[in-house]
Amino acid sequence: MKIIAILAMAAVTARASDLTVYVQDRSSFPTANLGRAERLANKIFAGAGVKIDWRTGGPRHWQLKRERAIAVEMVDRTPSREMPGALAFALPYEGVHITVFYDRVERAAEFCLSPNDLLAHVLVHEITHLLEGISRHSETGIMKPHWTLQDVRGMRRRPLAFTEEDAELIRTGLARREDGGALVSAGATY
């Protein structure tokens, strides 16, 4: 009986293990560094059984819909009044769009972490909001509402991880996306 349950979980995980993410860079972020951030993000997502297919550029609306993809817009020169303190924001109930304030990521990483490492964590956090499809945070790990200086410094040694609840919500969200689950509009920030 346990074997059947394990095989069923593996089938769900395998079926929902890939996600396409388009990154449109409108910032001064070096493209080579984006690749490093994407590789670390893949390593973090591997902990939940997810593999991201990263692509560059701005996809057409029909591509996002057909591929059930996510669109990330990287921006800089963020006005100080726009979501003060946020490094990025996602629209979890809409399920598609993320905006990363790269200038803030770069400043936040100064003196304690590579901007690539912090960017990877920010991307994972925001993509997870979209995959979970709800505006929620965890008490620990990558889905904490606010990372402490200790969390950020620790990212140098070992990436933040998902809680088991987050990993399960991600897998459920991926299965729902693949089955064409309805998405509506709203927002959440980090």
Beta strands, then each sheet from edge to edge (+ up, - down):
strand 1: 18-26
strand 2: 51-56
strand 3: 70-75
strand 4: 88-90
strand 5: 97-101
strand 6: 188-189
sheet 1: 2+ 1+ 3+ 5+ 4- 6+
end
